[in-house]
Amino acid sequence: MADVNTPSTPPPVSNGGGGGSGTIVAVVVVVVLLLLAWVFFFRGDADKTGTDVKVDINAPAVAPAPAAPEPTAPPAPPPGG
């Protein structure tokens, strides 16, 4: 038997029009990373100048324990026993 030769058209050529969203995402990621680096590395020491923090770690004195009650006398034995 003979093979059937069916002509086919090649797929359309893309001109690279779908790369815009990837570029936008990459730019946003780079900007966020730069902002985080600036906050963590450069802003950390800027707020510490001129700050005077006083912490009082002395606990108040403990109140004395109340006096123990006086022991009561044992009950009297029943009469006639």
C-alpha positions as CSV (number, residue, x, y, z in Angstrom):
1,M,0.0,0.0,0.0
2,A,1.0,3.5,-0.6
3,D,1.4,6.0,2.1
4,V,-0.9,9.0,2.1
5,N,0.9,12.3,2.1
6,T,-1.3,15.0,3.8
7,P,0.1,18.5,3.5
8,S,0.0,20.4,6.8
9,T,0.5,24.1,7.5
10,P,3.2,25.0,10.0
11,P,2.1,26.6,13.3
12,P,2.0,30.4,13.3
13,V,5.2,32.2,14.3
14,S,5.0,34.2,17.6
15,N,6.6,37.6,17.6
16,G,7.3,37.4,21.4
17,G,4.3,39.5,22.4
18,G,3.6,37.6,25.7
19,G,6.7,38.6,27.6
20,G,5.4,41.9,29.0
21,S,3.8,40.4,32.1
22,G,7.0,38.5,33.0
23,T,9.0,41.7,32.8
24,I,6.5,43.5,35.1
25,V,6.6,40.8,37.7
26,A,10.4,40.8,37.6
27,V,10.5,44.6,38.1
28,V,8.1,44.4,41.0
29,V,10.1,41.6,42.7
30,V,13.3,43.6,42.3
31,V,11.7,46.7,43.8
32,V,10.3,44.8,46.8
33,L,13.7,43.2,47.4
34,L,15.4,46.6,47.3
35,L,12.9,48.0,49.8
36,L,13.4,45.1,52.2
37,A,17.1,45.5,52.0
38,W,16.9,49.2,52.7
39,V,14.6,48.7,55.7
40,F,16.7,45.9,57.2
41,F,20.2,47.2,56.6
42,F,20.0,50.9,56.6
43,R,16.9,52.0,58.7
44,G,17.7,49.8,61.7
45,D,20.3,52.1,63.2
46,A,18.7,55.4,62.2
47,D,16.1,55.3,64.9
48,K,18.5,54.5,67.8
49,T,20.2,57.9,67.9
50,G,19.0,60.0,70.8
51,T,16.7,57.3,72.3
52,D,16.9,57.0,76.0
53,V,15.0,53.9,77.2
54,K,14.8,53.4,81.0
55,V,13.6,50.0,82.2
56,D,12.7,49.6,85.9
57,I,13.2,45.9,86.7
58,N,12.9,46.3,90.5
59,A,9.8,44.4,91.7
60,P,7.8,45.9,94.5
61,A,8.5,44.5,98.0
62,V,6.5,41.5,98.9
63,A,3.8,42.1,101.5
64,P,4.4,40.2,104.7
65,A,2.3,37.0,105.1
66,P,-0.7,37.3,107.4
67,A,-0.2,35.9,110.9
68,A,-1.3,32.3,111.4
69,P,-4.5,32.0,113.4
70,E,-4.2,30.8,117.0
71,P,-5.0,27.2,117.3
72,T,-8.3,26.5,119.0
73,A,-8.6,24.3,122.0
74,P,-9.7,20.7,121.3
75,P,-13.4,20.1,122.0
76,A,-14.3,18.7,125.5
77,P,-15.2,15.1,125.7
78,P,-18.9,14.3,126.0
79,P,-20.2,13.9,129.6
80,G,-20.7,10.4,130.8
81,G,-18.2,8.8,128.5
